Amino acid sequence: MRELCPRCRRPAVVCYCAALPRVETRSRVVILQHPRERDMPIGTARMATLAISGAELRTGMQWDADTLADTLHDSARPPILLAPGPDARDILREPPPGPVTLLVVDGTWSQAKSLIRRNPFLATLPRYAFTAPQPSQYRIRKEPKPEYVSTIEALMYVIGALERDPEGARGLLEPLREMVDRQLAAQATAAKRDSYRIRKLGTRQPRAPRIPTEIATSWPQIVCVVGEANAWPYTRAGERRDELVHWIAHRPSTGETFEKVVAPICDLSPTTTFHTDLSEIELYAGGTREEMLAGFAAFTRPDDIPCCWGHYPLDLLVQNGGPRFPAAVDVRGAAQQYAHRKLGSLDQFAASLVPELRAPLGLGRAGRRLANVVDIVSAWRRQVV
């Protein structure tokens, strides 16, 4: 296992932290990242959040206006969206007059379009775009068109325009150049090593499966979570938000478990008892949402890294008033990169890693699913220690 930098989460030989500037801005930068982009080893969104003062990185597929209320209702820094579109204004020629909250979508172009389509409130924001005046310096990742640039390069141009200081923002290119140069040098060294290996052994050595860096570097902060909802499968009397009714978490490093059933406030969906594997009696005997949130807050720490199967559990927690963690691991997405095959169900993938699945860690389906997630991350941990 290669030594990893805990700050940039890159292998030490290609760490770019020494070149990171500290760019102060009047405007606020919020990067909305597609989950598949989060694990890209040469992505630049995390680099941008490390270099720009106060910048935030939020990973997910879907948010609502309430979830992003802190960014959408800042009267001192009104929100704008950086995304190409037929109605987009050129931000380099016509920047907003004062500080703004800049929402930036991070991902491939198809992923960015998907995020905007899934979050229609983004389309209501004033939209800005630009054409890069210079070719991208992102030589280790090919862009679809010559005028396209990486996220940190886009922010360099845009912050320069917003702050009326293009030269001051150019420091954002330093960590990009450092990462590109180190990556190309490492690739050249690896190519020579592989060439020698092929000549000597007649075949390239298989690569080890890829495991989330957080499992290797931040094991004490790993908290596996599962949430269940009272969710109506159709619209009834207007829009209904999924209501959290069962939340369970486990810290593998200590063996501690938190569990709380939350009594539903809305009418019970016809499918809720089936999906949660909890009876109406068990559900309505649960506590309040406030009690659950207070208990979970006492169980967790600010630097904890939740791990869950897919994005829904953490989105559900935030929609019901819970905290938004600065980092998280999508175990399902990581499993796809690890296995390079169709995964099947959660329990099937867990069974492919461990000879015997552990007993449920709580009530109902959530208890079984939590045990599966813990089995998976624990199996990955054993491979890196």
PEDALIN-V482491 format. One record per residue. N is the residue number from 0. RES is the residue in one letter. PHI is phi in radians with two decimals (* if undefined). OMEGA is omega in whole degrees, -180 to 180 (999 if undefined). Layout:
N|RES|PHI|OMEGA  N|RES|PHI|OMEGA
//
This chain:
0|M|*|-179  1|R|-1.27|176  2|E|-1.19|-178  3|L|-1.95|174  4|C|-1.40|-178  5|P|-1.21|-178  6|R|-1.49|-180  7|C|-1.60|178  8|R|1.11|175  9|R|-1.85|173  10|P|-0.95|-174  11|A|-0.99|-177  12|V|-1.24|179  13|V|-2.13|178  14|C|-1.13|-179  15|Y|-1.98|-172  16|C|-1.04|-178  17|A|-1.10|-178  18|A|-1.70|-177  19|L|-1.21|173  20|P|-1.52|170  21|R|-2.21|-176  22|V|-1.69|179  23|E|-1.54|-179  24|T|-2.36|171  25|R|-1.33|179  26|S|-1.40|179  27|R|-1.80|-179  28|V|-1.98|177  29|V|-2.18|-178  30|I|-1.75|177  31|L|-1.73|-169  32|Q|-1.86|174  33|H|-1.16|-176  34|P|-0.98|-179  35|R|-1.23|179  36|E|-1.44|-174  37|R|-1.05|-176  38|D|-1.64|176  39|M|-1.22|-174  40|P|-1.14|-178  41|I|-1.96|175  42|G|-1.25|-176  43|T|-2.03|-179  44|A|-1.15|178  45|R|-1.12|176  46|M|-0.99|-179  47|A|-1.13|-179  48|T|-1.19|177  49|L|-1.33|-174  50|A|-1.65|-174  51|I|-1.76|-178  52|S|-1.07|176  53|G|1.37|-179  54|A|-1.18|-179  55|E|-2.15|177  56|L|-2.13|-179  57|R|-2.09|-176  58|T|-1.84|179  59|G|2.99|178  60|M|-1.88|-173  61|Q|-2.57|173  62|W|-2.26|172  63|D|-2.15|-176  64|A|-1.07|179  65|D|-1.21|-180  66|T|-1.08|-179  67|L|-1.79|-176  68|A|-1.02|-178  69|D|-1.15|180  70|T|-1.67|-174  71|L|-1.61|-175  72|H|-2.18|176  73|D|-1.65|-175  74|S|-1.14|180  75|A|-1.34|180  76|R|-2.37|-176  77|P|-1.06|-175  78|P|-1.35|170  79|I|-2.38|-179  80|L|-1.96|174  81|L|-1.66|-179  82|A|-2.88|178  83|P|-1.10|178  84|G|3.12|-177  85|P|-1.09|-178  86|D|-1.78|-177  87|A|-1.32|175  88|R|-1.55|-180  89|D|-1.35|-175  90|I|-1.27|178  91|L|-1.32|-180  92|R|-1.64|-177  93|E|-2.25|180  94|P|-1.20|176  95|P|-0.99|-173  96|P|-1.23|-176  97|G|-2.36|179  98|P|-1.06|-180  99|V|-2.36|166  100|T|-1.76|-174  101|L|-1.62|175  102|L|-1.65|-176  103|V|-2.11|178  104|V|-1.60|-176  105|D|-1.96|179  106|G|2.81|172  107|T|-1.13|-177  108|W|-1.12|178  109|S|-1.20|178  110|Q|-1.15|179  111|A|-1.09|178  112|K|-1.09|179  113|S|-1.11|180  114|L|-1.12|180  115|I|-1.18|179  116|R|-1.17|-179  117|R|-1.33|-178  118|N|-2.17|-171  119|P|-1.07|179  120|F|-1.13|178  121|L|-1.11|-178  122|A|-1.21|179  123|T|-1.47|-178  124|L|-1.43|172  125|P|-1.00|-173  126|R|-1.88|178  127|Y|-2.25|176  128|A|-2.67|177  129|F|-2.88|171  130|T|-1.87|-177  131|A|-1.06|-179  132|P|-1.29|-179  133|Q|-2.35|177  134|P|-1.09|180  135|S|-1.15|174  136|Q|-1.67|-177  137|Y|-1.50|-170  138|R|-1.30|-177  139|I|-1.70|179  140|R|-2.55|-174  141|K|-1.39|176  142|E|-1.56|-178  143|P|-1.06|-179  144|K|-2.36|-177  145|P|-1.03|-177  146|E|-1.45|179  147|Y|-1.38|-178  148|V|-2.36|178  149|S|-1.27|-179  150|T|-1.05|-177  151|I|-1.24|175  152|E|-1.19|177  153|A|-1.05|-180  154|L|-1.18|177  155|M|-1.04|180  156|Y|-1.15|-173  157|V|-1.23|179  158|I|-1.11|176  159|G|-1.02|179  160|A|-1.28|-178  161|L|-1.14|-178  162|E|-1.55|-177  163|R|0.97|-178  164|D|-2.55|-178  165|P|-1.01|-178  166|E|-1.19|180  167|G|-1.11|-179  168|A|-1.40|-176  169|R|-1.19|175  170|G|-1.07|178  171|L|-1.14|179  172|L|-1.37|-175  173|E|-1.09|178  174|P|-1.14|177  175|L|-1.11|179  176|R|-1.06|-179  177|E|-1.08|-180  178|M|-1.12|-179  179|V|-1.09|-178  180|D|-1.10|-179  181|R|-1.17|-180  182|Q|-1.15|180  183|L|-1.14|178  184|A|-1.15|179  185|A|-1.16|179  186|Q|-1.14|179  187|A|-1.13|178  188|T|-1.13|180  189|A|-1.14|180  190|A|-1.10|178  191|K|-1.14|-180  192|R|-1.12|180  193|D|-1.18|178  194|S|-1.07|178  195|Y|-1.11|-178  196|R|-1.11|-180  197|I|-1.14|180  198|R|-1.12|-175  199|K|-1.38|-174  200|L|-1.83|179  201|G|1.46|180  202|T|-2.75|177  203|R|-1.34|178  204|Q|-1.20|179  205|P|-1.14|178  206|R|-1.38|177  207|A|-1.22|178  208|P|-1.00|-177  209|R|-1.52|-177  210|I|-2.08|-180  211|P|-0.92|-177  212|T|-1.08|-179  213|E|-1.08|179  214|I|-1.13|-179  215|A|-1.44|-170  216|T|-1.81|-172  217|S|-2.35|-175  218|W|-0.99|180  219|P|-1.08|-179  220|Q|-1.59|-178  221|I|-1.27|176  222|V|-2.30|178  223|C|-1.46|-175  224|V|-2.36|174  225|V|-2.48|177  226|G|-2.25|176  227|E|-2.13|-173  228|A|-2.25|164  229|N|-1.57|-171  230|A|-2.10|178  231|W|-1.43|-177  232|P|-1.38|-180  233|Y|-2.61|-180  234|T|-1.32|180  235|R|-2.44|-179  236|A|0.95|-180  237|G|1.61|-178  238|E|-1.24|177  239|R|-2.05|175  240|R|-1.53|178  241|D|-1.03|-174  242|E|-1.81|-179  243|L|-1.20|-179  244|V|-2.17|180  245|H|-2.67|-179  246|W|-2.30|-177  247|I|-2.49|-176  248|A|-2.49|-178  249|H|-2.52|177  250|R|-1.77|-174  251|P|-1.07|-176  252|S|-1.20|-179  253|T|-2.08|-177  254|G|1.46|-179  255|E|-1.34|179  256|T|-2.30|173  257|F|-2.07|179  258|E|-2.56|177  259|K|-2.64|170  260|V|-1.57|-178  261|V|-1.94|-180  262|A|-1.14|-180  263|P|-1.17|176  264|I|-1.67|179  265|C|-1.38|175  266|D|-1.00|-179  267|L|-1.33|177  268|S|-1.12|180  269|P|-1.06|-176  270|T|-1.77|-172  271|T|-1.10|-178  272|T|-1.14|179  273|F|-1.18|-176  274|H|-1.27|-178  275|T|-1.42|-174  276|D|1.03|174  277|L|-2.14|-180  278|S|-1.34|176  279|E|-1.04|180  280|I|-1.08|-180  281|E|-1.13|-179  282|L|-1.18|-177  283|Y|-1.27|174  284|A|-1.47|-179  285|G|-1.22|180  286|G|-1.49|-180  287|T|-1.59|177  288|R|-1.09|180  289|E|-1.08|178  290|E|-1.12|179  291|M|-1.11|-179  292|L|-1.12|179  293|A|-1.15|179  294|G|-1.14|180  295|F|-1.21|177  296|A|-1.09|178  297|A|-1.25|-178  298|F|-1.35|-173  299|T|-1.77|176  300|R|-2.15|-176  301|P|-1.04|-178  302|D|-1.68|179  303|D|-1.13|-180  304|I|-2.10|-180  305|P|-1.23|177  306|C|-2.10|180  307|C|-2.59|-179  308|W|-1.47|-176  309|G|1.57|-175  310|H|-1.69|-170  311|Y|-1.05|-176  312|P|-0.98|-179  313|L|-1.25|175  314|D|-1.09|178  315|L|-1.09|180  316|L|-1.07|-179  317|V|-1.14|-180  318|Q|-1.10|180  319|N|-1.80|173  320|G|1.61|-178  321|G|-1.41|-177  322|P|-1.34|172  323|R|-1.85|-177  324|F|-1.44|-179  325|P|-1.16|179  326|A|-2.49|179  327|A|-2.69|178  328|V|-2.10|172  329|D|-1.47|-175  330|V|-1.13|179  331|R|-1.14|178  332|G|-1.09|178  333|A|-1.13|180  334|A|-1.14|178  335|Q|-1.13|177  336|Q|-1.24|-179  337|Y|-1.25|-171  338|A|-1.60|-176  339|H|0.95|179  340|R|-2.81|174  341|K|-1.16|-171  342|L|-1.50|-170  343|G|1.36|-179  344|S|-1.39|179  345|L|-1.03|-178  346|D|-1.20|178  347|Q|-1.18|179  348|F|-1.18|178  349|A|-1.05|-180  350|A|-1.17|178  351|S|-1.31|-178  352|L|-1.80|-176  353|V|-2.18|-178  354|P|-1.20|-179  355|E|-2.54|-179  356|L|-1.25|-180  357|R|-1.30|179  358|A|-1.20|178  359|P|-0.95|-179  360|L|-1.75|179  361|G|-3.11|-176  362|L|-1.35|168  363|G|1.00|-179  364|R|-1.14|-179  365|A|-1.07|179  366|G|-1.11|179  367|R|-1.23|-179  368|R|-1.18|178  369|L|-1.09|178  370|A|-1.05|178  371|N|-1.13|180  372|V|-1.10|179  373|V|-1.10|177  374|D|-1.03|-177  375|I|-1.18|-177  376|V|-1.17|178  377|S|-1.21|177  378|A|-1.15|177  379|W|-1.13|-180  380|R|-1.06|-179  381|R|-1.12|-180  382|Q|-1.40|-176  383|V|-2.02|177  384|V|-2.12|999
//
